[in-house]
Amino acid sequence: MVANRNYSAQRTEPPALHTSAMNNIRFIRDMMERSASFTAVPGWGMTVMGSTALVAASIAFFCTAIETWLVVWMIEAVFAVSIGFVTMKRKANAADAAIFTGAGGKFMLNLCIPILAAIPLTVVLYQNGLAASLPGLWMLLYGVGVVTGGVFSVRVIQMMGYCFIGLGVAALFAPASWGNVFLAVGFGGTHILFGCVIAWRYGG
């Protein structure tokens, strides 16, 4: 009976060792992914950006002139970029990560190029009386930047980018009067939702 018990105990050891080894492999893989990814995307900063976008959408809703509506969203864009950069820089400093070199530099480059492309396109569309297409254009290009930048960051960033692309495409084909609603859902609600997820999973 003693021999049988010892034999049974010995048989249970390999699975335990196997489980421990798999856990170690997962831990090492996770650490390698994090070291090769830019994880200083500011979750709480994104929630603040989303909140200011909701305020801008509320103000823009009452604008009767397209010029006034455009000024409101341009001011919001400056606020959002400033908030995003400051909070990203703060999170990167806390994590001892660089935002202009390595994975951080690649993230910033891929994010910013489509956003900068929106500037001349905005001017052209406005001058040609096509301002109704701006909400879709803004979200589409922003989503492209987030997806391409997200290649060098955590996976949830790319998921957010796909949401913006989907909203941008929908806004382009939706009635012009829905544009402000799409902007509120996109730059407001989507930023808040994913900002909370990032803050919860990746620390602030």
Buried (B, 14 or more C-beta within 10 A) or exposed (E): EEEEEEEEEEEEEEEEEEEEEEEEEEEEEEEEEBEEBBBBBBBBBBBBBBBBBBBBBEBBEEBEEEEEBBEBBEEBBEBBEEBBBEBBBBBBEEBEBBBEEBBBBBBBBBBEBBBEBBEEBBEEBBEEEEBBBBBBBBBBBBBBBBBBBBBBBBEBBBBBBEBBBBBBBBBBEBEEEBBBBBBBBBBBBBBBBBBBBBBEEBEB
